Structures are given as structure tokens and as C-alpha cells.
Amino acid sequence: MAEEETAAEHRAEAPRRKLSWFERKTGFKLRYVLAATAGVVVLGLYIGDLFFGDASYAVLRHLNAYEAQLRSEILRLKKENARLQKEYFELKELTPQE
């Protein structure tokens, strides 16, 4: 009778699945490790694109500097235009209207 109980208990237990070599060595399932690795790689590529891509922070800084340069050039040209207009009116012997 003891043998029958032992066999019944053995059948009642859930069958244990066989662990892979990787799972035995690390304690993690290979699919989870691969998914986490893929996630880290994708995140790294995204961050790399943010810093070095066409829409990167470095490009933004360059464009902001270029915008500031253009604005200062506009101010310089406006002043030069006003000076040249004044000189033109003086040559025509007219007074500039203000």
C-alpha cells in the first residue's frame, strides 16, 4: 500500500520542466534576457539619435547660434540702411522724415 501512495503522490505533483543550460547557469529565462538586451539596444540607439542625429541637441544648438548671428546681421543692415537713406536724402538736399 505504501508503494501505491507514493506513486499517487508522484502523479499528483506537477511535472517539472527541464531547465535550459542558460537558465541553470544564470537563473533567468533566455527570452527575458534577450528582450531586456533588445530594449537596452533600442534605448541606446534612440538616445544616440537624440544626441547625434538630424534632429539632435547639437543641431539645435547650432541652429540657435545661427539664428542669433542672423538677427545681429539684420540689426546691422537696418542701421546701415538708415545711414544710407540719410546720406541719400542729404545728397538730394531733402530732410528725412521722422
Phi and psi restraints in degrees (value plus and minus 20) as a CYANA .aco file:
   2 ALA   PHI     -85.8   -45.8
   2 ALA   PSI     -54.3   -14.3
   3 GLU   PHI     -88.8   -48.8
   3 GLU   PSI     -56.9   -16.9
   4 GLU   PHI     -86.9   -46.9
   4 GLU   PSI     -60.8   -20.8
   5 GLU   PHI     -85.7   -45.7
   5 GLU   PSI     -61.1   -21.1
   6 THR   PHI     -84.0   -44.0
   6 THR   PSI     -61.9   -21.9
   7 ALA   PHI     -86.7   -46.7
   7 ALA   PSI     -59.6   -19.6
   8 ALA   PHI     -86.3   -46.3
   8 ALA   PSI     -61.0   -21.0
   9 GLU   PHI     -84.3   -44.3
   9 GLU   PSI     -59.5   -19.5
  10 HIS   PHI     -83.6   -43.6
  10 HIS   PSI     -60.7   -20.7
  11 ARG   PHI     -91.0   -51.0
  11 ARG   PSI     -50.1   -10.1
  12 ALA   PHI     -92.3   -52.3
  12 ALA   PSI     -48.2    -8.2
  13 GLU   PHI     -88.7   -48.7
  13 GLU   PSI     125.3   165.3
  14 ALA   PHI     -90.0   -50.0
  14 ALA   PSI     119.0   159.0
  15 PRO   PHI     -85.2   -45.2
  15 PRO   PSI     114.5   154.5
  16 ARG   PHI    -104.8   -64.8
  16 ARG   PSI     115.3   155.3
  17 ARG   PHI    -102.3   -62.3
  17 ARG   PSI     134.0   174.0
  18 LYS   PHI     -99.4   -59.4
  18 LYS   PSI     109.7   149.7
  19 LEU   PHI    -100.9   -60.9
  19 LEU   PSI     121.4   161.4
  20 SER   PHI     -94.9   -54.9
  20 SER   PSI     147.4   187.4
  21 TRP   PHI     -78.3   -38.3
  21 TRP   PSI     -65.6   -25.6
  22 PHE   PHI     -82.9   -42.9
  22 PHE   PSI     -62.7   -22.7
  23 GLU   PHI     -87.7   -47.7
  23 GLU   PSI     -55.9   -15.9
  24 ARG   PHI     -86.8   -46.8
  24 ARG   PSI     -59.8   -19.8
  25 LYS   PHI     -94.8   -54.8
  25 LYS   PSI     -61.1   -21.1
  26 THR   PHI    -124.6   -84.6
  26 THR   PSI     -47.4    -7.4
  27 GLY   PHI      68.4   108.4
  27 GLY   PSI     -17.8    22.2
  28 PHE   PHI    -136.8   -96.8
  28 PHE   PSI     132.2   172.2
  29 LYS   PHI     -96.7   -56.7
  29 LYS   PSI     120.9   160.9
  30 LEU   PHI     -80.7   -40.7
  30 LEU   PSI     -58.8   -18.8
  31 ARG   PHI     -84.3   -44.3
  31 ARG   PSI     -54.7   -14.7
  32 TYR   PHI     -91.5   -51.5
  32 TYR   PSI     -58.5   -18.5
  33 VAL   PHI     -85.4   -45.4
  33 VAL   PSI     -62.7   -22.7
  34 LEU   PHI     -85.2   -45.2
  34 LEU   PSI     -59.6   -19.6
  35 ALA   PHI     -85.1   -45.1
  35 ALA   PSI     -62.5   -22.5
  36 ALA   PHI     -86.1   -46.1
  36 ALA   PSI     -60.3   -20.3
  37 THR   PHI     -83.6   -43.6
  37 THR   PSI     -64.2   -24.2
  38 ALA   PHI     -82.0   -42.0
  38 ALA   PSI     -60.3   -20.3
  39 GLY   PHI     -82.3   -42.3
  39 GLY   PSI     -61.7   -21.7
  40 VAL   PHI     -86.3   -46.3
  40 VAL   PSI     -60.2   -20.2
  41 VAL   PHI     -84.5   -44.5
  41 VAL   PSI     -65.7   -25.7
  42 VAL   PHI     -82.7   -42.7
  42 VAL   PSI     -63.2   -23.2
  43 LEU   PHI     -82.3   -42.3
  43 LEU   PSI     -61.3   -21.3
  44 GLY   PHI     -83.5   -43.5
  44 GLY   PSI     -61.8   -21.8
  45 LEU   PHI     -84.1   -44.1
  45 LEU   PSI     -59.9   -19.9
  46 TYR   PHI     -84.0   -44.0
  46 TYR   PSI     -65.7   -25.7
  47 ILE   PHI     -86.1   -46.1
  47 ILE   PSI     -59.0   -19.0
  48 GLY   PHI     -81.4   -41.4
  48 GLY   PSI     -60.0   -20.0
  49 ASP   PHI     -86.9   -46.9
  49 ASP   PSI     -56.0   -16.0
  50 LEU   PHI     -82.2   -42.2
  50 LEU   PSI     -58.4   -18.4
  51 PHE   PHI    -107.5   -67.5
  51 PHE   PSI     -49.7    -9.7
  52 PHE   PHI    -145.8  -105.8
  52 PHE   PSI     -19.9    20.1
  53 GLY   PHI    -104.5   -64.5
  53 GLY   PSI    -192.2  -152.2
  54 ASP   PHI     -86.3   -46.3
  54 ASP   PSI     -47.0    -7.0
  55 ALA   PHI    -132.8   -92.8
  55 ALA   PSI      20.6    60.6
  56 SER   PHI    -106.6   -66.6
  56 SER   PSI     151.8   191.8
  57 TYR   PHI     -85.1   -45.1
  57 TYR   PSI     -58.0   -18.0
  58 ALA   PHI     -84.2   -44.2
  58 ALA   PSI     -60.4   -20.4
  59 VAL   PHI     -85.8   -45.8
  59 VAL   PSI     -60.8   -20.8
  60 LEU   PHI     -80.4   -40.4
  60 LEU   PSI     -64.9   -24.9
  61 ARG   PHI     -83.0   -43.0
  61 ARG   PSI     -61.0   -21.0
  62 HIS   PHI     -83.1   -43.1
  62 HIS   PSI     -63.7   -23.7
  63 LEU   PHI     -86.4   -46.4
  63 LEU   PSI     -56.8   -16.8
  64 ASN   PHI     -84.8   -44.8
  64 ASN   PSI     -60.5   -20.5
  65 ALA   PHI     -85.4   -45.4
  65 ALA   PSI     -60.4   -20.4
  66 TYR   PHI     -84.7   -44.7
  66 TYR   PSI     -58.8   -18.8
  67 GLU   PHI     -82.9   -42.9
  67 GLU   PSI     -63.4   -23.4
  68 ALA   PHI     -83.0   -43.0
  68 ALA   PSI     -59.5   -19.5
  69 GLN   PHI     -83.6   -43.6
  69 GLN   PSI     -63.4   -23.4
  70 LEU   PHI     -85.5   -45.5
  70 LEU   PSI     -59.1   -19.1
  71 ARG   PHI     -83.5   -43.5
  71 ARG   PSI     -61.8   -21.8
  72 SER   PHI     -87.1   -47.1
  72 SER   PSI     -54.8   -14.8
  73 GLU   PHI     -85.6   -45.6
  73 GLU   PSI     -59.6   -19.6
  74 ILE   PHI     -81.6   -41.6
  74 ILE   PSI     -65.5   -25.5
  75 LEU   PHI     -81.9   -41.9
  75 LEU   PSI     -62.1   -22.1
  76 ARG   PHI     -83.4   -43.4
  76 ARG   PSI     -62.5   -22.5
  77 LEU   PHI     -88.4   -48.4
  77 LEU   PSI     -55.3   -15.3
  78 LYS   PHI     -83.5   -43.5
  78 LYS   PSI     -62.5   -22.5
  79 LYS   PHI     -84.9   -44.9
  79 LYS   PSI     -62.5   -22.5
  80 GLU   PHI     -85.1   -45.1
  80 GLU   PSI     -58.7   -18.7
  81 ASN   PHI     -83.0   -43.0
  81 ASN   PSI     -63.9   -23.9
  82 ALA   PHI     -82.5   -42.5
  82 ALA   PSI     -62.7   -22.7
  83 ARG   PHI     -83.1   -43.1
  83 ARG   PSI     -62.8   -22.8
  84 LEU   PHI     -89.1   -49.1
  84 LEU   PSI     -56.3   -16.3
  85 GLN   PHI     -84.3   -44.3
  85 GLN   PSI     -62.2   -22.2
  86 LYS   PHI     -82.4   -42.4
  86 LYS   PSI     -64.4   -24.4
  87 GLU   PHI     -82.8   -42.8
  87 GLU   PSI     -60.2   -20.2
  88 TYR   PHI     -81.6   -41.6
  88 TYR   PSI     -67.3   -27.3
  89 PHE   PHI     -86.3   -46.3
  89 PHE   PSI     -55.6   -15.6
  90 GLU   PHI     -85.9   -45.9
  90 GLU   PSI     -58.4   -18.4
  91 LEU   PHI     -88.1   -48.1
  91 LEU   PSI     -52.6   -12.6
  92 LYS   PHI    -103.7   -63.7
  92 LYS   PSI     -19.8    20.2
  93 GLU   PHI      40.6    80.6
  93 GLU   PSI      21.6    61.6
  94 LEU   PHI    -136.0   -96.0
  94 LEU   PSI     138.3   178.3
  95 THR   PHI    -117.9   -77.9
  95 THR   PSI     116.1   156.1
  96 PRO   PHI     -89.2   -49.2
  96 PRO   PSI     121.3   161.3
  97 GLN   PHI    -107.2   -67.2
  97 GLN   PSI     110.5   150.5
